[in-house]
Amino acid sequence: MANQFLIKDTMQNMKAMDSTEIAALESGTYACVQLLGYHEKGDTPAPIIYQ
């Protein structure tokens, strides 16, 4: 389903994405990545969306 967010808790989790998640982003299954924190979940004022 398109236009869904791939949600990651931290930047470390985002950097550790596996090939299946990357392929899903490239194919349009996910519209973008929503990052819930940088070092730990909730340490940013709002989620960060990477398109």
C-alpha distance matrix in Angstrom:
0.0 3.8 6.8 6.8 10.2 11.5 14.6 18.0 21.3 23.7 24.2 25.6 22.3 20.5 23.2 22.8 19.2 19.2 18.3 15.1 13.7 15.2 13.8 10.1 11.3 13.1 10.6 8.2 5.5 7.4 9.4 12.4 14.5 16.1 19.5 21.3 24.8 26.7 29.2 28.1 25.5 26.6 29.2 27.8 28.3 24.6 21.4 21.1 18.0 18.0 16.2
3.8 0.0 3.8 5.6 8.8 10.8 14.1 17.4 20.8 22.8 22.9 24.7 21.7 19.4 22.0 22.3 18.7 19.1 18.2 15.6 13.6 14.3 13.2 9.8 9.6 11.2 9.2 5.9 4.8 5.6 6.3 9.8 12.5 14.4 18.0 20.2 23.5 25.2 28.1 27.3 24.8 25.7 28.0 26.2 26.6 22.8 19.7 18.9 15.5 15.3 13.0
6.8 3.8 0.0 3.8 6.7 9.6 12.4 15.9 19.0 20.9 21.1 23.4 20.7 18.3 21.2 21.9 18.7 19.8 19.4 17.2 14.5 15.1 14.9 11.5 10.2 12.4 11.4 7.7 7.2 5.8 4.6 7.7 10.6 11.8 15.6 17.7 21.0 22.8 25.9 25.2 22.6 23.0 25.2 23.1 23.2 19.5 16.5 15.8 12.5 12.8 10.7
6.8 5.6 3.8 0.0 3.8 6.6 9.2 12.8 15.8 18.2 18.8 20.8 17.9 15.9 19.1 19.5 16.4 17.7 17.8 15.4 12.5 13.9 14.2 10.6 9.8 12.9 12.2 9.0 7.1 4.9 5.6 7.2 8.8 9.6 13.2 15.0 18.4 20.6 23.3 22.3 19.6 20.3 22.7 21.1 21.5 17.8 14.6 14.4 11.5 12.3 11.3
10.2 8.8 6.7 3.8 0.0 3.8 5.8 9.3 12.3 14.4 15.1 17.3 14.5 12.6 15.9 16.6 13.9 15.8 16.6 14.7 11.3 12.6 13.9 10.8 9.3 12.8 13.3 10.5 8.9 5.5 6.0 5.3 5.4 5.9 9.5 11.4 14.8 16.8 19.6 18.6 16.1 16.9 19.2 17.6 18.4 14.8 11.3 11.1 8.5 9.5 9.5
11.5 10.8 9.6 6.6 3.8 0.0 3.8 6.7 10.2 12.2 12.8 14.4 11.3 9.5 12.9 13.1 10.2 12.2 13.4 11.7 8.1 9.9 11.8 9.1 8.1 11.8 12.8 10.9 9.1 6.0 7.8 6.2 4.7 6.0 8.5 10.8 13.7 15.3 17.7 16.9 14.7 16.4 18.5 17.5 19.0 15.8 12.1 11.7 9.6 9.8 10.5
14.6 14.1 12.4 9.2 5.8 3.8 0.0 3.8 6.7 9.3 10.9 12.5 9.6 8.7 12.5 12.7 10.8 13.4 15.5 14.1 10.6 12.6 15.0 12.6 11.6 15.3 16.5 14.7 12.8 9.7 10.9 8.7 5.8 4.8 6.1 7.4 10.5 12.6 14.8 13.5 11.0 12.8 15.1 14.5 16.2 13.2 9.6 10.0 9.3 10.4 12.2
18.0 17.4 15.9 12.8 9.3 6.7 3.8 0.0 3.8 5.8 7.5 8.8 6.0 5.9 9.6 9.9 9.1 12.2 14.9 14.4 11.0 12.7 15.8 14.2 13.1 16.6 18.4 17.1 15.5 12.5 13.7 10.7 7.1 6.2 5.1 6.3 8.3 9.8 11.4 10.4 8.7 11.2 13.0 13.1 15.5 13.3 9.8 10.0 10.2 10.9 13.5
21.3 20.8 19.0 15.8 12.3 10.2 6.7 3.8 0.0 3.8 7.2 8.4 6.5 7.9 11.1 11.5 11.7 14.9 18.0 17.7 14.5 16.3 19.4 18.0 16.9 20.3 22.2 20.8 19.2 16.1 17.1 14.0 10.3 8.4 5.8 4.8 5.8 7.8 8.8 6.9 5.1 8.1 10.0 10.9 13.6 12.1 9.4 10.4 11.9 13.2 16.3
23.7 22.8 20.9 18.2 14.4 12.2 9.3 5.8 3.8 0.0 3.8 5.3 5.2 6.4 8.8 10.0 11.2 14.7 17.9 18.4 15.3 16.3 19.8 19.0 17.5 20.6 23.0 22.0 20.9 17.7 18.3 14.8 11.1 9.7 6.3 6.3 5.0 5.0 5.7 5.5 5.9 8.9 9.2 10.2 13.6 12.7 10.3 10.3 12.2 12.7 16.2
24.2 22.9 21.1 18.8 15.1 12.8 10.9 7.5 7.2 3.8 0.0 3.8 5.4 4.9 6.1 8.5 10.1 13.8 16.6 17.8 14.8 14.9 18.6 18.4 16.5 19.0 21.9 21.2 20.7 17.6 17.8 14.2 10.7 10.3 7.1 8.7 7.1 5.1 6.5 8.2 9.3 11.7 11.2 11.4 14.9 14.1 11.5 10.2 11.8 11.3 14.7
25.6 24.7 23.4 20.8 17.3 14.4 12.5 8.8 8.4 5.3 3.8 0.0 3.8 5.4 5.2 6.3 9.0 12.3 15.5 17.0 14.6 15.0 18.7 18.9 17.6 20.0 22.9 22.7 21.9 19.2 20.1 16.6 13.1 13.2 10.2 11.4 9.9 7.9 7.4 9.0 10.7 13.8 13.4 14.5 18.1 17.5 14.9 13.9 15.2 14.5 17.6
22.3 21.7 20.7 17.9 14.5 11.3 9.6 6.0 6.5 5.2 5.4 3.8 0.0 3.8 5.5 5.1 6.5 9.8 13.2 14.1 11.5 12.6 16.2 16.0 15.1 17.9 20.3 20.1 18.8 16.3 17.7 14.6 11.1 11.3 9.1 10.4 10.1 9.6 9.7 9.9 10.4 13.8 14.4 15.3 18.6 17.3 14.2 13.6 14.3 13.7 16.5
20.5 19.4 18.3 15.9 12.6 9.5 8.7 5.9 7.9 6.4 4.9 5.4 3.8 0.0 3.8 5.4 5.5 9.3 11.9 12.9 9.9 10.2 13.9 13.8 12.2 14.9 17.6 17.3 16.6 13.9 14.8 11.5 8.2 9.3 7.7 10.3 10.4 9.6 11.0 11.9 12.0 14.7 15.2 15.1 18.2 16.5 13.1 11.7 11.7 10.4 13.0
23.2 22.0 21.2 19.1 15.9 12.9 12.5 9.6 11.1 8.8 6.1 5.2 5.5 3.8 0.0 3.8 5.6 8.9 11.4 13.5 11.2 10.6 14.4 15.3 13.8 15.6 18.7 19.0 18.8 16.4 17.3 14.1 11.3 12.8 11.0 13.6 13.0 11.2 12.0 13.7 14.7 17.5 17.3 17.4 20.7 19.4 16.3 14.4 14.5 12.6 14.9
22.8 22.3 21.9 19.5 16.6 13.1 12.7 9.9 11.5 10.0 8.5 6.3 5.1 5.4 3.8 0.0 3.8 6.3 9.6 11.5 10.0 10.2 13.7 14.7 14.1 16.1 18.8 19.4 18.6 16.7 18.4 15.7 12.8 14.4 12.9 15.0 14.8 13.5 13.6 14.6 15.5 18.7 19.0 19.7 23.0 21.6 18.3 17.0 16.9 15.3 17.3
19.2 18.7 18.7 16.4 13.9 10.2 10.8 9.1 11.7 11.2 10.1 9.0 6.5 5.5 5.6 3.8 0.0 3.8 6.8 8.1 6.2 6.8 10.2 10.9 10.6 12.7 15.1 15.8 14.9 13.3 15.3 13.0 10.6 12.8 12.3 14.9 15.6 15.0 15.8 16.4 16.4 19.5 20.3 20.4 23.4 21.4 17.8 16.4 15.6 13.8 15.2
19.2 19.1 19.8 17.7 15.8 12.2 13.4 12.2 14.9 14.7 13.8 12.3 9.8 9.3 8.9 6.3 3.8 0.0 3.8 5.5 5.5 6.4 8.7 10.2 11.1 12.6 14.5 15.9 14.8 14.1 16.7 15.1 13.4 15.9 15.8 18.3 19.2 18.7 19.4 19.7 19.7 22.9 23.9 24.1 27.0 24.9 21.2 19.9 18.7 16.8 17.6
18.3 18.2 19.4 17.8 16.6 13.4 15.5 14.9 18.0 17.9 16.6 15.5 13.2 11.9 11.4 9.6 6.8 3.8 0.0 3.8 5.5 5.0 6.0 8.5 9.9 10.4 12.0 14.2 13.5 13.7 16.2 15.3 14.5 17.6 18.1 20.9 22.1 21.6 22.6 23.1 22.9 25.9 26.9 26.8 29.5 27.1 23.4 21.7 19.9 17.6 17.6
15.1 15.6 17.2 15.4 14.7 11.7 14.1 14.4 17.7 18.4 17.8 17.0 14.1 12.9 13.5 11.5 8.1 5.5 3.8 0.0 3.8 5.5 5.1 6.2 8.7 9.9 10.5 12.4 10.9 11.6 14.7 14.4 13.9 16.8 17.9 20.5 22.2 22.4 23.6 23.5 22.7 25.6 27.1 27.0 29.3 26.7 22.9 21.6 19.6 17.7 17.5
13.7 13.6 14.5 12.5 11.3 8.1 10.6 11.0 14.5 15.3 14.8 14.6 11.5 9.9 11.2 10.0 6.2 5.5 5.5 3.8 0.0 3.8 5.4 5.0 6.3 8.7 9.9 10.8 9.3 8.8 11.7 10.9 10.1 13.0 14.3 16.9 18.8 19.1 20.6 20.6 19.6 22.2 23.8 23.4 25.6 22.9 19.1 17.9 15.8 14.1 14.2
15.2 14.3 15.1 13.9 12.6 9.9 12.6 12.7 16.3 16.3 14.9 15.0 12.6 10.2 10.6 10.2 6.8 6.4 5.0 5.5 3.8 0.0 3.8 5.4 5.1 6.2 8.6 10.1 10.0 9.4 11.5 10.5 10.3 13.7 14.9 18.2 19.6 19.4 21.2 21.8 21.1 23.6 24.6 23.9 26.2 23.5 19.8 17.9 15.6 13.1 12.7
13.8 13.2 14.9 14.2 13.9 11.8 15.0 15.8 19.4 19.8 18.6 18.7 16.2 13.9 14.4 13.7 10.2 8.7 6.0 5.1 5.4 3.8 0.0 3.8 5.4 5.0 6.0 8.6 8.6 9.5 11.9 12.1 12.8 16.3 18.1 21.2 23.0 23.1 24.9 25.3 24.4 26.8 28.1 27.2 29.3 26.4 22.6 20.8 18.1 15.7 14.5
10.1 9.8 11.5 10.6 10.8 9.1 12.6 14.2 18.0 19.0 18.4 18.9 16.0 13.8 15.3 14.7 10.9 10.2 8.5 6.2 5.0 5.4 3.8 0.0 3.8 5.5 5.2 6.2 5.0 6.1 9.1 10.0 10.9 14.2 16.5 19.4 21.7 22.3 24.4 24.3 22.9 25.0 26.7 25.7 27.5 24.3 20.6 19.1 16.3 14.5 13.3
11.3 9.6 10.2 9.8 9.3 8.1 11.6 13.1 16.9 17.5 16.5 17.6 15.1 12.2 13.8 14.1 10.6 11.1 9.9 8.7 6.3 5.1 5.4 3.8 0.0 3.8 5.5 5.4 5.9 5.0 6.6 6.9 8.3 11.9 14.3 17.6 19.8 20.2 22.6 22.9 21.6 23.4 24.7 23.3 25.0 21.9 18.2 16.3 13.2 11.0 9.6
13.1 11.2 12.4 12.9 12.8 11.8 15.3 16.6 20.3 20.6 19.0 20.0 17.9 14.9 15.6 16.1 12.7 12.6 10.4 9.9 8.7 6.2 5.0 5.5 3.8 0.0 3.8 5.6 7.7 8.1 8.9 9.6 11.5 15.3 17.5 21.0 22.9 22.9 25.4 26.0 25.0 26.8 27.9 26.3 28.0 24.9 21.4 19.1 15.9 13.2 11.0
10.6 9.2 11.4 12.2 13.3 12.8 16.5 18.4 22.2 23.0 21.9 22.9 20.3 17.6 18.7 18.8 15.1 14.5 12.0 10.5 9.9 8.6 6.0 5.2 5.5 3.8 0.0 3.8 5.7 7.8 9.2 11.2 13.5 17.0 19.7 22.9 25.2 25.7 28.2 28.4 26.9 28.7 30.2 28.6 30.1 26.8 23.2 21.3 17.9 15.7 13.3
8.2 5.9 7.7 9.0 10.5 10.9 14.7 17.1 20.8 22.0 21.2 22.7 20.1 17.3 19.0 19.4 15.8 15.9 14.2 12.4 10.8 10.1 8.6 6.2 5.4 5.6 3.8 0.0 3.8 5.2 5.9 8.7 11.6 14.7 17.8 20.8 23.5 24.4 27.1 27.1 25.3 26.7 28.3 26.5 27.6 24.1 20.6 19.0 15.4 13.8 11.1
5.5 4.8 7.2 7.1 8.9 9.1 12.8 15.5 19.2 20.9 20.7 21.9 18.8 16.6 18.8 18.6 14.9 14.8 13.5 10.9 9.3 10.0 8.6 5.0 5.9 7.7 5.7 3.8 0.0 3.8 6.6 9.2 11.2 13.9 17.1 19.6 22.6 23.8 26.3 25.8 23.8 25.3 27.4 26.0 27.1 23.5 20.0 18.9 15.7 14.7 12.8
7.4 5.6 5.8 4.9 5.5 6.0 9.7 12.5 16.1 17.7 17.6 19.2 16.3 13.9 16.4 16.7 13.3 14.1 13.7 11.6 8.8 9.4 9.5 6.1 5.0 8.1 7.8 5.2 3.8 0.0 3.8 5.6 7.6 10.2 13.4 16.1 19.0 20.3 23.0 22.6 20.5 21.9 23.8 22.2 23.3 19.8 16.3 15.1 11.9 11.1 9.7
9.4 6.3 4.6 5.6 6.0 7.8 10.9 13.7 17.1 18.3 17.8 20.1 17.7 14.8 17.3 18.4 15.3 16.7 16.2 14.7 11.7 11.5 11.9 9.1 6.6 8.9 9.2 5.9 6.6 3.8 0.0 3.8 7.3 9.7 13.2 16.0 18.8 20.1 23.2 23.0 20.9 21.7 23.4 21.3 22.0 18.4 15.1 13.6 10.0 9.1 6.8
12.4 9.8 7.7 7.2 5.3 6.2 8.7 10.7 14.0 14.8 14.2 16.6 14.6 11.5 14.1 15.7 13.0 15.1 15.3 14.4 10.9 10.5 12.1 10.0 6.9 9.6 11.2 8.7 9.2 5.6 3.8 0.0 3.8 6.6 9.7 12.9 15.4 16.3 19.5 19.6 17.8 18.7 20.0 17.9 19.0 15.6 12.2 10.3 6.8 5.6 4.6
14.5 12.5 10.6 8.8 5.4 4.7 5.8 7.1 10.3 11.1 10.7 13.1 11.1 8.2 11.3 12.8 10.6 13.4 14.5 13.9 10.1 10.3 12.8 10.9 8.3 11.5 13.5 11.6 11.2 7.6 7.3 3.8 0.0 3.8 6.3 9.6 12.0 12.9 15.9 15.9 14.2 15.5 16.8 15.1 16.7 13.6 9.9 8.2 5.8 5.2 6.6
16.1 14.4 11.8 9.6 5.9 6.0 4.8 6.2 8.4 9.7 10.3 13.2 11.3 9.3 12.8 14.4 12.8 15.9 17.6 16.8 13.0 13.7 16.3 14.2 11.9 15.3 17.0 14.7 13.9 10.2 9.7 6.6 3.8 0.0 3.8 6.4 9.3 11.1 14.2 13.7 11.5 12.1 13.8 12.1 13.3 10.1 6.4 5.7 4.5 6.3 8.7
19.5 18.0 15.6 13.2 9.5 8.5 6.1 5.1 5.8 6.3 7.1 10.2 9.1 7.7 11.0 12.9 12.3 15.8 18.1 17.9 14.3 14.9 18.1 16.5 14.3 17.5 19.7 17.8 17.1 13.4 13.2 9.7 6.3 3.8 0.0 3.8 5.7 7.3 10.4 10.1 8.4 9.4 10.5 9.3 11.4 9.0 5.5 5.0 6.2 7.7 11.0
21.3 20.2 17.7 15.0 11.4 10.8 7.4 6.3 4.8 6.3 8.7 11.4 10.4 10.3 13.6 15.0 14.9 18.3 20.9 20.5 16.9 18.2 21.2 19.4 17.6 21.0 22.9 20.8 19.6 16.1 16.0 12.9 9.6 6.4 3.8 0.0 3.8 7.2 9.6 8.1 5.4 5.9 7.9 7.3 9.3 7.3 4.6 6.5 8.8 11.2 14.4
24.8 23.5 21.0 18.4 14.8 13.7 10.5 8.3 5.8 5.0 7.1 9.9 10.1 10.4 13.0 14.8 15.6 19.2 22.1 22.2 18.8 19.6 23.0 21.7 19.8 22.9 25.2 23.5 22.6 19.0 18.8 15.4 12.0 9.3 5.7 3.8 0.0 3.8 6.1 5.3 4.3 4.9 5.0 5.3 8.6 8.1 6.6 7.6 10.7 12.5 16.1
26.7 25.2 22.8 20.6 16.8 15.3 12.6 9.8 7.8 5.0 5.1 7.9 9.6 9.6 11.2 13.5 15.0 18.7 21.6 22.4 19.1 19.4 23.1 22.3 20.2 22.9 25.7 24.4 23.8 20.3 20.1 16.3 12.9 11.1 7.3 7.2 3.8 0.0 3.8 5.6 6.9 8.0 6.4 6.7 10.5 10.6 9.3 8.9 11.8 12.6 16.4
29.2 28.1 25.9 23.3 19.6 17.7 14.8 11.4 8.8 5.7 6.5 7.4 9.7 11.0 12.0 13.6 15.8 19.4 22.6 23.6 20.6 21.2 24.9 24.4 22.6 25.4 28.2 27.1 26.3 23.0 23.2 19.5 15.9 14.2 10.4 9.6 6.1 3.8 0.0 3.8 7.0 8.8 6.9 9.0 12.8 13.5 12.5 12.6 15.5 16.2 19.9
28.1 27.3 25.2 22.3 18.6 16.9 13.5 10.4 6.9 5.5 8.2 9.0 9.9 11.9 13.7 14.6 16.4 19.7 23.1 23.5 20.6 21.8 25.3 24.3 22.9 26.0 28.4 27.1 25.8 22.6 23.0 19.6 15.9 13.7 10.1 8.1 5.3 5.6 3.8 0.0 3.8 6.2 5.8 8.7 12.1 12.7 11.7 12.8 15.7 17.1 20.7
25.5 24.8 22.6 19.6 16.1 14.7 11.0 8.7 5.1 5.9 9.3 10.7 10.4 12.0 14.7 15.5 16.4 19.7 22.9 22.7 19.6 21.1 24.4 22.9 21.6 25.0 26.9 25.3 23.8 20.5 20.9 17.8 14.2 11.5 8.4 5.4 4.3 6.9 7.0 3.8 0.0 3.8 5.8 8.0 10.7 10.4 9.3 11.3 14.0 15.9 19.4
26.6 25.7 23.0 20.3 16.9 16.4 12.8 11.2 8.1 8.9 11.7 13.8 13.8 14.7 17.5 18.7 19.5 22.9 25.9 25.6 22.2 23.6 26.8 25.0 23.4 26.8 28.7 26.7 25.3 21.9 21.7 18.7 15.5 12.1 9.4 5.9 4.9 8.0 8.8 6.2 3.8 0.0 3.8 5.5 7.4 7.7 7.9 10.6 13.8 16.4 19.8
29.2 28.0 25.2 22.7 19.2 18.5 15.1 13.0 10.0 9.2 11.2 13.4 14.4 15.2 17.3 19.0 20.3 23.9 26.9 27.1 23.8 24.6 28.1 26.7 24.7 27.9 30.2 28.3 27.4 23.8 23.4 20.0 16.8 13.8 10.5 7.9 5.0 6.4 6.9 5.8 5.8 3.8 0.0 3.8 6.7 8.5 9.2 10.9 14.5 16.7 20.4
27.8 26.2 23.1 21.1 17.6 17.5 14.5 13.1 10.9 10.2 11.4 14.5 15.3 15.1 17.4 19.7 20.4 24.1 26.8 27.0 23.4 23.9 27.2 25.7 23.3 26.3 28.6 26.5 26.0 22.2 21.3 17.9 15.1 12.1 9.3 7.3 5.3 6.7 9.0 8.7 8.0 5.5 3.8 0.0 3.8 5.4 6.7 8.1 11.8 14.2 17.8
28.3 26.6 23.2 21.5 18.4 19.0 16.2 15.5 13.6 13.6 14.9 18.1 18.6 18.2 20.7 23.0 23.4 27.0 29.5 29.3 25.6 26.2 29.3 27.5 25.0 28.0 30.1 27.6 27.1 23.3 22.0 19.0 16.7 13.3 11.4 9.3 8.6 10.5 12.8 12.1 10.7 7.4 6.7 3.8 0.0 3.8 7.1 9.0 12.5 15.5 18.7
24.6 22.8 19.5 17.8 14.8 15.8 13.2 13.3 12.1 12.7 14.1 17.5 17.3 16.5 19.4 21.6 21.4 24.9 27.1 26.7 22.9 23.5 26.4 24.3 21.9 24.9 26.8 24.1 23.5 19.8 18.4 15.6 13.6 10.1 9.0 7.3 8.1 10.6 13.5 12.7 10.4 7.7 8.5 5.4 3.8 0.0 3.8 6.4 9.4 12.8 15.7
21.4 19.7 16.5 14.6 11.3 12.1 9.6 9.8 9.4 10.3 11.5 14.9 14.2 13.1 16.3 18.3 17.8 21.2 23.4 22.9 19.1 19.8 22.6 20.6 18.2 21.4 23.2 20.6 20.0 16.3 15.1 12.2 9.9 6.4 5.5 4.6 6.6 9.3 12.5 11.7 9.3 7.9 9.2 6.7 7.1 3.8 0.0 3.8 6.5 9.8 12.8
21.1 18.9 15.8 14.4 11.1 11.7 10.0 10.0 10.4 10.3 10.2 13.9 13.6 11.7 14.4 17.0 16.4 19.9 21.7 21.6 17.9 17.9 20.8 19.1 16.3 19.1 21.3 19.0 18.9 15.1 13.6 10.3 8.2 5.7 5.0 6.5 7.6 8.9 12.6 12.8 11.3 10.6 10.9 8.1 9.0 6.4 3.8 0.0 3.8 6.5 9.8
18.0 15.5 12.5 11.5 8.5 9.6 9.3 10.2 11.9 12.2 11.8 15.2 14.3 11.7 14.5 16.9 15.6 18.7 19.9 19.6 15.8 15.6 18.1 16.3 13.2 15.9 17.9 15.4 15.7 11.9 10.0 6.8 5.8 4.5 6.2 8.8 10.7 11.8 15.5 15.7 14.0 13.8 14.5 11.8 12.5 9.4 6.5 3.8 0.0 3.8 6.3
18.0 15.3 12.8 12.3 9.5 9.8 10.4 10.9 13.2 12.7 11.3 14.5 13.7 10.4 12.6 15.3 13.8 16.8 17.6 17.7 14.1 13.1 15.7 14.5 11.0 13.2 15.7 13.8 14.7 11.1 9.1 5.6 5.2 6.3 7.7 11.2 12.5 12.6 16.2 17.1 15.9 16.4 16.7 14.2 15.5 12.8 9.8 6.5 3.8 0.0 3.8
16.2 13.0 10.7 11.3 9.5 10.5 12.2 13.5 16.3 16.2 14.7 17.6 16.5 13.0 14.9 17.3 15.2 17.6 17.6 17.5 14.2 12.7 14.5 13.3 9.6 11.0 13.3 11.1 12.8 9.7 6.8 4.6 6.6 8.7 11.0 14.4 16.1 16.4 19.9 20.7 19.4 19.8 20.4 17.8 18.7 15.7 12.8 9.8 6.3 3.8 0.0
